[in-house]
Amino acid sequence: MPDAEMAALLWAVLDEICADLAPSEAATRQRVAARLSDLVRAGHCSVDDLKRAGRDALIRAPTMWP
């Protein structure tokens, strides 16, 4: 998939996953975007994989506690 096409896909998935987030939740949106980028770098580019990983990143907030 060409770079422009991949970027458009990532933006579309990110916007869909984060549609209900308040503007003040920019850190959550960044976490989801980072997870999507990691997945693409690993070669997992299907829409279903991206959406699944994005939803997972959205609901699994990072924690300081082990």
C-alpha positions as CSV (number, residue, x, y, z in Angstrom):
1,M,0.0,0.0,0.0
2,P,1.5,3.4,-1.0
3,D,2.4,5.8,1.8
4,A,-0.3,8.3,1.1
5,E,-2.9,5.5,1.0
6,M,-1.6,4.1,4.3
7,A,-1.6,7.5,6.0
8,A,-5.2,8.1,4.9
9,L,-6.2,4.7,6.2
10,L,-4.5,5.4,9.6
11,W,-6.2,8.7,9.9
12,A,-9.6,7.2,9.1
13,V,-9.1,4.4,11.7
14,L,-7.8,6.8,14.3
15,D,-10.7,9.2,13.7
16,E,-13.2,6.4,14.0
17,I,-11.7,4.9,17.1
18,C,-11.4,8.3,18.9
19,A,-14.6,9.9,17.6
20,D,-16.1,10.0,21.1
21,L,-13.1,11.3,22.9
22,A,-13.2,14.8,24.4
23,P,-10.6,17.3,23.1
24,S,-8.9,17.2,26.5
25,E,-8.1,13.5,26.0
26,A,-5.2,14.2,23.5
27,A,-2.9,11.8,25.4
28,T,-5.3,9.0,24.8
29,R,-5.5,9.8,21.1
30,Q,-1.7,9.8,20.9
31,R,-1.6,6.4,22.6
32,V,-4.0,5.0,20.1
33,A,-2.0,6.6,17.2
34,A,1.3,5.2,18.5
35,R,-0.2,1.7,18.7
36,L,-1.5,1.9,15.1
37,S,1.9,3.1,13.9
38,D,3.6,0.2,15.7
39,L,1.2,-2.3,14.1
40,V,1.9,-0.9,10.6
41,R,5.7,-1.0,11.2
42,A,5.3,-4.7,12.2
43,G,3.5,-5.4,8.9
44,H,-0.1,-5.7,10.1
45,C,-2.0,-3.4,7.8
46,S,-5.5,-4.9,7.6
47,V,-8.3,-2.6,8.6
48,D,-9.6,-5.2,11.0
49,D,-6.2,-5.5,12.7
50,L,-5.8,-1.8,13.0
51,K,-9.3,-1.3,14.4
52,R,-8.9,-4.1,16.9
53,A,-5.5,-2.7,18.1
54,G,-6.9,0.8,18.2
55,R,-9.9,-0.2,20.4
56,D,-7.6,-2.2,22.6
57,A,-5.3,0.8,23.1
58,L,-8.3,3.0,23.8
59,I,-9.6,0.8,26.6
60,R,-6.3,-0.2,28.2
61,A,-4.9,2.9,29.8
62,P,-1.3,2.7,30.8
63,T,-0.6,2.4,34.5
64,M,2.3,3.1,36.7
65,W,1.5,0.1,38.9
66,P,3.0,-3.3,38.2
